[in-house]
């Protein structure tokens, strides 16, 4: 197996070459802002590869993420703001500082106590200002689905939570009823479209809450469904083309038959029961 240090040095040297005079014009034109979308896209592609449990695909997508992180770090090094080494050293020091139960003598009984110590370390050792609200700890920059999930997790820490999952399900049913009422009002000309938007938001928020109760990350679940939908729809397109039938509303019954066929025949990945609930985004 190749030496890890040498492998990273090789990637670093390639990034330097790409950004240097005589390198790649496209890479030279990029900025941290221009690569934001790529960072998000590659992250989700990596999640998809993990869902597929395909080692070769996971390796490729992790490589793309390593490239982007290295490129973004080097861009700031070029500006004299910080170096790639600073990024690596900083995260190493943070990991050691945040894990006194591993690198020091602290004793903890479970992961919840670990989280409590992390919160104190952020304030007492790292000088972070205590938040005025528990919800201030959730970044406004998160995608809405992920932010809803984390807002609910924070509120639950203060005891603001449903006692049982059955109550969450009833809340979803209630919100769905309110969406139906809002849609009916709009159709009757008695209500603005923004009420429908608000009620749909409430419904989505309640579904995210159910995800939290079941310890499922909503964005990961939705990404999985997006992938499944794509595979099935492409199957329908293929079968409709073979049958010389157009993809249109008049052929909906035939498309639906092929859709059900796709559900039975496609080799869909099974459920991975080894995932953890806590992610590193809760730690850093």
C-alpha positions in Angstrom: 0.0 0.0 0.0 1.3 3.5 -0.9 2.6 5.7 1.9 -0.1 8.1 3.0 2.3 11.0 3.4 3.7 10.6 0.0 0.3 10.2 -1.6 -0.9 13.5 0.0 2.3 15.2 -1.1 1.6 14.0 -4.6 -1.9 15.6 -4.6 -0.5 18.8 -3.1 2.1 19.1 -5.8 -0.4 18.5 -8.5 -2.6 21.3 -7.1 0.4 23.6 -7.0 1.2 22.8 -10.7 -2.4 23.4 -11.8 -2.5 26.8 -10.1 1.0 27.9 -11.2 1.9 29.8 -14.3 1.9 27.4 -17.2 -0.7 25.3 -15.4 -4.4 24.9 -16.2 -6.3 28.1 -17.2 -9.5 26.8 -15.7 -8.0 25.9 -12.4 -6.2 29.3 -12.2 -9.5 31.1 -12.7 -11.3 29.4 -9.8 -11.8 31.0 -6.4 -13.2 29.7 -3.1 -16.6 31.2 -4.0 -16.7 29.6 -7.5 -16.0 26.2 -6.0 -18.8 26.3 -3.4 -21.3 24.5 -5.6 -18.7 21.9 -6.5 -18.0 21.2 -2.8 -21.7 20.6 -2.1 -22.2 18.5 -5.3 -19.2 16.3 -4.6 -20.3 15.8 -1.0 -23.7 14.5 -2.1 -22.1 12.3 -4.8 -19.9 10.8 -2.0 -23.0 10.1 0.1 -24.7 8.4 -2.9 -21.6 6.2 -3.3 -21.7 5.2 0.3 -25.4 4.3 0.0 -24.5 2.1 -3.0 -21.9 0.4 -0.8 -19.6 0.5 -3.9 -15.9 0.7 -2.6 -14.5 1.8 -6.0 -17.1 4.6 -6.3 -16.6 5.7 -2.7 -12.8 5.8 -3.3 -13.3 8.0 -6.4 -15.7 10.4 -4.7 -13.5 10.7 -1.6 -10.7 11.6 -3.9 -12.8 14.4 -5.5 -13.4 15.8 -2.0 -9.7 15.6 -1.1 -9.0 17.5 -4.3 -11.5 20.3 -3.5 -10.4 20.6 0.1 -6.8 20.8 -0.9 -7.5 23.2 -3.7 -9.5 25.5 -1.4 -6.9 25.4 1.3 -4.1 26.2 -1.2 -6.1 29.2 -2.6 -6.0 30.8 0.8 -2.4 29.9 1.2 -1.8 31.9 -2.1 -3.4 34.9 -0.5 -1.2 34.6 2.6 -4.2 34.0 4.9 -3.3 30.5 6.1 -1.5 27.5 4.7 -2.5 24.0 3.9 -0.4 22.9 6.8 -2.3 25.3 9.1 -5.5 23.6 8.1 -4.2 20.1 8.8 -2.5 21.1 12.0 -5.6 23.0 13.2 -7.9 20.1 12.8 -5.4 17.7 14.5 -5.1 20.0 17.5 -8.8 20.4 17.7 -9.3 16.6 17.7 -6.8 16.2 20.5 -8.3 19.1 22.5 -11.9 17.9 22.0 -11.0 14.3 23.0 -9.5 14.5 26.5 -11.1 11.1 27.2 -8.8 9.7 24.5 -5.7 11.8 24.6 -5.9 12.7 28.3 -7.1 11.4 31.6 -10.7 12.3 31.5 -13.2 9.6 32.1 -16.6 9.6 30.4 -19.5 7.1 30.6 -21.2 7.5 27.3 -21.4 9.6 24.1 -23.8 12.1 25.7 -21.2 13.0 28.3 -18.7 13.4 25.4 -21.0 16.0 23.8 -21.4 17.9 27.1 -17.6 18.1 27.4 -17.2 19.3 23.8 -19.7 22.1 24.5 -17.7 23.2 27.6 -14.4 22.9 25.8 -15.6 25.2 23.0 -16.4 27.9 25.6 -13.7 27.4 28.3 -10.7 26.4 26.2 -11.4 27.8 22.8 -12.9 31.1 23.9 -16.1 30.8 21.9 -18.8 33.1 23.1 -21.7 31.2 24.8 -24.8 31.3 22.7 -27.8 33.3 23.8 -30.0 30.5 22.6 -29.6 26.7 22.1 -30.7 27.3 18.5 -27.9 29.8 17.9 -25.6 26.8 17.7 -27.2 25.7 14.5 -25.6 27.4 11.5 -28.0 29.5 9.3 -25.9 28.5 6.3 -27.0 24.8 6.4 -29.4 23.6 3.7 -33.0 24.0 5.0 -33.6 20.2 5.4 -30.4 19.7 7.5 -31.0 22.9 9.5 -34.6 21.8 10.4 -33.1 18.5 11.7 -30.5 20.2 13.8 -32.9 22.9 15.1 -35.2 20.1 16.4 -32.2 18.2 17.9 -31.2 21.3 19.8 -34.7 22.1 21.0 -35.0 18.5 22.2 -32.0 19.0 24.5 -34.1 21.4 26.4 -36.9 19.0 26.7 -39.0 20.7 24.0 -40.0 17.5 22.3 -42.7 15.0 21.7 -42.7 12.2 24.3 -43.6 9.5 21.8 -43.2 8.9 18.1 -47.0 8.3 17.7 -47.6 11.9 18.5 -45.2 13.0 15.8 -47.1 10.8 13.3 -50.4 12.4 14.4 -48.8 15.9 13.9 -47.8 14.9 10.4 -51.4 13.9 9.7 -52.6 17.2 11.2 -50.3 19.2 9.0 -51.3 17.3 5.9 -54.9 18.1 6.6 -54.0 21.8 6.9 -52.2 21.7 3.6 -55.3 20.2 2.0 -57.4 23.0 3.5 -55.0 25.7 2.3 -55.0 24.3 -1.2 -58.8 24.2 -1.2 -58.9 27.9 -0.1 -56.6 28.9 -2.9 -58.7 27.1 -5.4 -61.7 29.0 -4.1 -59.9 32.3 -4.4 -60.1 32.9 -0.7 -56.5 32.6 0.3 -53.0 33.6 -0.9 -50.6 31.1 -2.3 -48.2 32.0 0.6 -50.5 30.1 3.0 -49.9 26.9 1.0 -46.2 27.5 1.1 -46.3 28.0 4.9 -48.4 24.9 5.5 -46.2 22.8 3.2 -43.2 24.0 5.2 -44.9 22.9 8.5 -45.6 19.5 6.9 -42.0 19.1 5.8 -40.8 20.2 9.3 -43.0 17.5 10.9 -41.6 14.8 8.6 -38.1 15.9 9.5 -39.1 15.4 13.1 -40.2 11.9 12.4 -36.8 11.3 10.7 -35.1 12.5 13.9 -37.2 10.1 16.1 -36.2 7.2 13.8 -32.6 8.4 13.8 -32.5 8.9 10.1 -30.7 11.9 8.5 -33.5 13.5 6.3 -31.1 14.8 3.6 -29.5 11.3 3.3 -32.9 9.6 3.1 -34.1 12.1 0.4 -30.9 11.6 -1.5 -31.5 7.9 -1.5 -35.0 8.3 -2.8 -33.8 10.7 -5.5 -31.4 8.0 -6.6 -34.1 5.3 -6.6 -36.5 7.5 -8.5 -33.9 8.3 -11.1 -33.1 4.6 -11.7 -36.8 3.6 -11.9 -37.6 6.5 -14.2 -34.8 5.7 -16.6 -36.0 2.1 -16.7 -39.5 3.4 -17.7 -37.9 5.6 -20.4 -36.1 2.6 -21.8 -39.1 0.4 -21.8 -41.3 3.0 -23.4 -38.7 3.5 -26.1 -38.6 -0.2 -26.7 -42.4 -0.2 -27.0 -42.3 2.8 -29.4 -44.6 4.7 -27.0 -44.2 8.4 -26.2 -43.6 9.7 -22.7 -46.8 11.6 -22.2 -49.9 11.8 -20.1 -51.9 9.7 -22.6 -49.6 6.7 -21.9 -49.7 7.1 -18.1 -51.1 3.6 -17.5 -48.3 2.0 -19.5 -45.7 4.1 -17.8 -47.1 3.1 -14.4 -47.0 -0.6 -15.4 -43.3 -0.2 -16.3 -42.7 1.7 -13.0 -44.1 -1.2 -11.0 -41.9 -3.6 -13.1 -38.9 -1.5 -12.3 -39.7 -1.7 -8.6 -39.7 -5.5 -8.8 -36.7 -6.0 -11.1 -34.1 -3.3 -10.3 -31.3 -4.4 -8.1 -31.8 -1.9 -5.3 -29.3 -1.7 -2.4 -30.3 -3.1 0.9 -30.5 -1.0 4.1 -27.2 -0.4 5.9 -27.8 -1.0 9.6 -24.3 -0.1 10.6 -24.5 3.7 10.3 -24.1 6.0 13.3 -26.5 8.7 14.4 -23.9 11.2 15.5 -21.9 12.8 12.7 -18.7 14.8 12.9 -20.7 18.0 12.1 -21.9 17.7 15.7 -18.4 17.7 16.9 -16.5 20.5 15.1 
